[in-house]
Amino acid sequence: MSDLIEGYLGKTVERKKSRVPAKLDYIQSATGLFLGLFMWGHMFMVSSILISKDFMYAVTKFFEASFIFDGGNPLLVSIVALVVFIIFITHAALGMRKLPGNFKQYQVMKAHADNMGHEDTKLWFIQAFTGFAMFFLGSVHIYIIMTHSADIGPYASADRVWSEWMWPLYILLLLAVEFHGTIGLYRLAVKWGWFDGNDPKTTRKRLKTWKRVLTWFFLILGFATLAAYMKIGYENAQAGKVGERYTPTAKVMQLDNTTGRLG
Ligand code: HEM
């Protein structure tokens, strides 16, 4: 009954406003923080290919817990991907509350932002646009990874990127993720006053510099990584080796040792 009254009047019988919007804001911040930090970790793991194929292979096997299960268990990666997917969907659903509902609302917000000439208000538009794009781009990627977790590795990933045409999607996703992620973390720090100290104005300037540096850093790292997977995938396709799995150097040497030859 109380819900019904609040639904009609916007206030409870005690004439109080609901605390739900504040709680939803908090959940949106918490899921955003998790996803932002997850993406930094994810980027470092995926970029292991820039060091070597063997290193990327070792990272993959580590996440499959090969130190517990012989040869690793990709189901663990699927479970992590499912958890990330649920957090991703929760964050997106909560983010939808902030999008303008019709053209009139959009027009009001745009006029307000243009009139204020305030950089942080303009950042909101980038968040809304990149967030919307990620609804589609992010979902495709996470679903594929979740259902094909056994196909992650130096060759399997490179084949997906090149021969299975994921690179155009990754270019767009990378741009959306890096802008959305660093702007999001910056806005979180400002919103909750994490590093405010005695002089919030100087802190905000410093945070802006960090935002710019981190965006460039992860964009450069991301595109270098993507180029590396595309190159390996292209070479595999040229050599007719699509679908082959990578054998780490240590195993090749072991194999040769058993036949008496050096690897
Ligand atoms: C547990 C969840 C995830 C796993 C295991 C995972 C794994 C991977 C792997 C192995 C790659 C290399 C290419 C490939 O194999 O297809 C990759 C690339 C990529 N992932 Fe994820 N991913 C996850 C979640 C996400 C999320 C939530 C996003 C953002 C919404 C994301 C964005 C990207 C982007 C942009 C690339 C291309 C990066 C580049 O090549 O520089 N991933 N991911």
Residues whose N, C-alpha, C, O or C-beta is under 5 A from the ligand:
A	BS01	HEM	V46 V77 V80 A81 V84 G138 I145 I152 S157 R160 Y170 L173 L174 V177 L221 G222 F223 T225 L226
